[in-house]
Amino acid sequence: MAFRLPRLKTVLWSVVVLVVVWLLFAWQALPHILQSQAVRFVAEKTGHRLSLDLPEFNPFELRLRLANLRLDDPQGQPLLAFRGLEVDLSAASITRRALVFDGIRLDGPEATVALQADGKLNWSPFLDALKNPEETPDGDLPRIDVKRFVLAAGRLDFSDAQSGFSTRAEPLDFELGELSTLPDDQAPGHYKVEARTALGARVLWQGALTLQPDARIDAQGRLAIEELDLSRLAPYLQDLLPTPPAGVLAVATDYRAAYAAGQVDLQLEHLAAQLSGLRLKPMARGPEIVAQHIAAQNGRFDLASRRVTLDALTLDGGEVHLPAAAPLRIDNLTLSEAQVDLAGRRASLARVALQGGQVKLQRDARGRLDLLAAIAALQTAGSGGAAGKSSASSASSAPAAAPPEAGTATGEVAAPWQFDIAEVALAGVEAQFRDLGVKPVADLALQDISVNVSGVSSDLDRALPLNARLRVREGGQLEASGEVVPATAAAVLKFKLGGLALQPAQPWLNDVVKLRLASGRLDVDGEVSNAAGARGPSFKGGFALHDLRLMESEGGARFLAWKQLSTRDLKVSGERLDIGTLLLDGLDTKLIIAKDKRINVSQILKSSPPASAPEAGSGAAPPPAAAGKPFPVNLTRLRIRNGALDFADHSLALPFGTRIHRLQGSINGLTTRAGAPGRIELDGQVDEYGLARAVGQIDLAQPTENTDIKVIFRNVEMSSLTPYSATFAGRRIESGKLSLDLEYKIKQRQLLGDNQVVMDKLTLGERVDSPTAKSLPLDLAIAILQDGDGRIDLGLPVSGSLDDPQFSYGGIIWKAILNVFTKIATAPFRMLGSLLGGDGEKFESIAFEPGAQSLTPPEREKLAQLADALGKRPTLTLTLHGTYAETDRVALQDRQLRRAIMRLAGQQAAKDAGDSGSDPDPGPLTTGNPKIQDALEKLYAERFGSGELAALKEGFRKANPGALEESAGSRMLSRLGGLMREQRVLGEDEISRLKGGDFYDILFEQLRAREAVADERLLALARTRGEKALAALLAAGAPADRATLGAAEKIEAEGREIPLKLALAAQAAAATVPPVPAPAP
C-alpha cells in the first residue's frame, strides 16, 4: 500500500503537469505557431500571400477562432477574405475515430472568382500548387461529421475577362446541418442558402446532402432563382447579342442528384419558369422579339434517360418587330404536353394553340411587300453575320476539327430529329393588307381567322387534315376543309366563299377604268385540288356574282349592271377553263357615241403609263414576248335573261338614242379552240313595238376566219332615226318603219355581206343644216323606191378585206348606199321594195312566226292600227280566220325533235322566263357536242333501225373519205352485227347526196322528216292563233259586235310567216253580200 500510493501520486502529478503544459501550449504557443506556419506554408507552397490575426484556441471547449483572414495572389489581387471563422471540434472525434465538429461558422466571407483571358480561373495556380501528386482521386472520402455549418453575410465576386462580364452575389447566407461521411450516420445533411446577387437576383436553395464513405454523394432539394434582370447579363452576352436583352426571369425546380463511381445522375421535377417583359434582338439588323409574359409549367428532366417533359409553355402579349415592317402580334401562344427524347432525337407536342394575333402587310408604290422585303433583308443579314463570325473565329483561333454531335460516334452522322404535333390550332387571328400603290390607299382586313391542323410531324409525306375559316371585315366569309401534303404541296380542299363584298376592290379598279363599283357580291362554292406534278392548282365548282353595279366616276351614271352572273359547272386549271351553263340575268348596260365619235367604252379606260426604258449603259433589253398557245376556254352555254341595252349617238347633227330591252337568248358552244364555232341566238325588243334578233355563229379562236352572224331589226320607228338622216342627208324623218337584215360573214379575213333594208311609208320632213350632209335627190329616190304600198326594199351587198388599212364597215355600208342612189339616177325602174303597205293598208301582212301561238310586238301593233281603222269605219265588219301552213308542221317537227334529242342527251333546259305556252322552244342544238351526236344516233337507230344507221354511216364514209372515223371496237361490233342481220347498201345517187354534208345534220333532217305532227294539232294551233288575235284586237278597242272569229283554215304560205286570213264586209249588207277576203300574200 505504501508502495502504490507514491506511484499514483506520480501519475496524477504527471497528468496535471501535462494538462498544464497543454493548456499553456494551446493558449500561448499554438496560436503563434498556427499563424506563422500558415503564412509560411502558403507563401512557400503557392507563392500567394496569407494574412490573419492571431488565432484563438480554447483547449477546454476545443474551439478555434480565426479572424480577419485574407488571401491574395502574388500580384496582390484578393482571392479570399473573411471576418471570422469559428470551428468547434467535438471530443467525440476520439471515440468515433473521425473529425466530428459540433459547429463551424464562417462570418463575412469574401471570395473572388475570375475567368482570365487565357480561359483559366484565378484560383487555378493556388489549387494546382496544393495538389499532392501521389493523391488518388477515386479514394474514399475522409471521415467527417459536421453537426452544423453556418455561412453568414458572405459575398462572391465573379468576372469574365473574355466577355467583360462581372457580377457580385451578396449577402450570401448558407446553413448546413448533419453532414457526415460515417457509415453509421445515415441522416442527410440539411442546408439552406439565401443570397441576392449584384444582378438583382434572389437565390433560394435548400435541401439535404448525404455523403457516403464510398465517395457516393446524394442530394435533393429545391433551387429557386427570382428577379433575375437579363439586362445585367449584357457584358456576358455581348458576343451573342448586339443589344442587351431585357426581362425579369424566375426559375424554380425540385432536384434529385447523385454521384458515384464517376457517374452523375440528375432528375429535375416541378420545373417552372416565368419571364416577364422580355425584349430580345438576336441580330443587329434583325427582328426584335417582345413578350409580356412567358411561363413554363411542371417541367421534368431525367439525365439517365435523357428525357425532358413540360406540361405547358405559354407566351402572352408577344410581338415580333421587323425592320421597316409592322410588328407581328401574338396575343397568346400555348404549347401543351411537350416531350423531348434527347437520346432518341424525338420531340412531341400534344397541342400548339395560338389565340389572337395580328399580321400587317403593306405594299409600297413600287409594288414591294414590306414583310417579304424585311424577311429577305433578315436572310441577307443572317448570312452576312454568320460569315463575319466565321471569319472572326478563324482569325482568333487555330483550325480544329468539330467534335462529333452528342450521342454519336466519331464519324457517324446523327439521325435527324423527329417530331410530332397532335394538333396545331389558330383562332382569333387578324390579317391586314394595305396597298399604297393605288389611290385612294386600299385597305383589306381578314378577321377571326381560325385554322386547325392535325397530325403535324417530320413525316412530310403524311396528309394533314385541315379546317379553316375567316371573315372579311368589309363583308364575306370563307370556310375550307380538306387535306394537305407538305412534301409535295398536294392538297384537296373544299371551300365556300359567301357574300364577298366587291366594293373594297375600288382602289385597284381606279388604276384601269373610270368607274365606281357601287355594289356586288361574290359567292364561290367548290373544291380546289393541287396534285403532285400538276401544272398548278385546279378548281371544280360554281360561282355567282350578284347585284353588280358599275357607275361612271364622272356624273355617276350607270355603265354596267346585272342581277346575277352564275354557273354551277365551272372547271379551271393551269391547262384549261371549262364552263357548263353560264346564266346572265338582268344585264343592263349602254353603248354611247360621244360628239368626238369616241365610244363610252374607250372613254372609261385609263391609259397605261409608258414602260420605263432601261438605264443607259445597262445593256439590258426588254425580253421578247413569248408567243404561246392560247389558253383553252370552253363555254357550253351562255343564257341571257331580262337584259337591256341603251344606245345613243351624240356625234350626229341631232342626238339619237334608243333602248333594247327584254334581251334574252343563248350562246352555245363558245370555245377558243380553232374550228369550233359557237352558235348565237338572241332576241330583244326595241322601244315599244320593235324587234331585234341576232342569229349565227362565231369562232372565238379565229373570228376573222369564221364568222357568220345575222342581225335582224323589225318595226323600228324611223322618226327616231332623224339624227342620222339629218347628219348624212340633211332632212328630218316625219314617219316610217324600218326593218333591217344585216349579215356579217367573214371567211379567210374577207367580209361578205348581203344586207337588206326595208322602209315602210317613209315620209321626209324639213331640211336640217349639216356640214356632213350629201346633196342627194332624196325625194326622187323615195318616189322611185316606194312601191304602190309605200314600201322601199334595198339589198346592200358589201365586201372587203380586213387586211385593207382603209377598211371600215361603216365606210362599206355608205359606199353601198351611194351605189344604190347612183343606180336610181341611171336605172330607177330596176329598184324595188315592199314592206308593211302605205296609204290604204290592207293589213294582210299580220302574220305569225312558224309554230308560234302569239304575235310579235310589231304584229300586235298592226292589230291595234286595224282596230283604230275599224273604229273609224262603223259600217265595216271584220272576220278573222286562224291559219296554219306546212311551215308550221316543219317548225313543230323541228322543235319536237330538238326537245327529244336534248332530253336524250341529258341537256333538257329549264323553261326560260320568255317562253310562252305549253310548248316552249328548247333552244338550238350543237351537233359538234358528243352527247348530241350520241343522242342523234340512238334516236335514228330507234326510228329507222340500227341497220339503216349503219348503212347511212357506211355511205357517208364512202362519200366523204376520212370523215366519221370508226374505232376498232366499233368496227368489230359493226361486223358482228352484220353477221346477224342483213345490212342495206346505199345506192350511188344516195351516196352522192351525202357528199360534202355534215353527218349529224343529215341525221337531224331525216329524223325531222319522220317526226309526227298530226293535222289536228295544226288545226288546234290555227284556232288558238285566231282566238289570241281576236282577243288582242278587242283589247285594242275594236267594236265587239263587228269583229268575229271564223273557222280555222290551212293556207299556202311563202317565206317564214303565216299571215292571218282577214275578211271585210259591210254591216248593212252582211247577209246578202259575201265578205271580201284579203288577198293572199
Secondary structure, DSSP 8 states (H G I E B T S, - for coil): -TTHHHHHHHHHHHHHHHHHHHHHIIIIIHHHHHHHHHHHHHHHHHS-EEE----EEETTTTEEEEEEEEEE-TTS-EEEEEEEEEEEE-THHHHHTSEEEEEEEEES-EEEEEE-TTS-BTTHHHHHHH--TT--TTS----EEEEEEEEEEEEEEEEETTTTEEEEEEEEEEEEEEEE--TT----EEEEEEEEETTS-EEEEEEEEEE-TTS-EEEEEEEEEEEEEGGGGHHHHTTT-SS--EEEEEEEEEEEEEEETTEEEEEEEEEEEEEEEEEE-SSTTS-EEEEEEEEEEEEEEETTTTEEEEEEEEEEEEEEE-TTS--EEEEEEEEEEEEEETTTTEEEESEEEEEEEEEEEEE-TTS-BHHHHHHHHHHHHHHHHHHHHHHHHHHHS--------TTS-TT------EEEEEEEEEEEEEEEEEETTSSS-EEEEEEEEEEEEEEEES-TTS-EEEEEEEEETTS-EEEEEEEEETTTTEEEEEEEEEEEE-GGGHHHHTTTBSEEEEEEEEEEEEEEEE-TT-SS-EEEEEEEEEEEEEEETTT--EEEEEEEEEEEEEEE-SS-EEEEEEEEES-EEEEEE-TTS-BHHHHHB----------TT---------------EEEEEEEEEEEEEEEEETTSSS-EEEEEEEEEEEEEEEESSTT--EEEEEEEEETTTEEEEEEEEE-SS-TTTEEEEEEEEEEEEGGGGHHHHHHHTSEEEEEEEEEEEEEEEEETTEEEEEEEEEEEEEEEEEE---TT-----HHHHHHHH--TTSEEEEEEEEEEETT-TT--HHHHHHHHHHHHHHHHHH-GGG----SS--TT---TT-EE-TT-SS--HHHHHHHHHHHHHHHH-TTEEEEEE-EE-HHHHHHHHHHHHHHHHHHHTT------TT--SSS-------TTSHHHHHHHHHHHHHHH-HHHHHHHHHHHHHHSTTSS---HHHHHHHHHHHHHS------HHHHHHHTTS-HHHHHHHHHHHH----HHHHHHHHHHHHHHHHHHHHHTT--GGGEEE---EE----TT-EE-EEEEEESTTTTTS--EE----
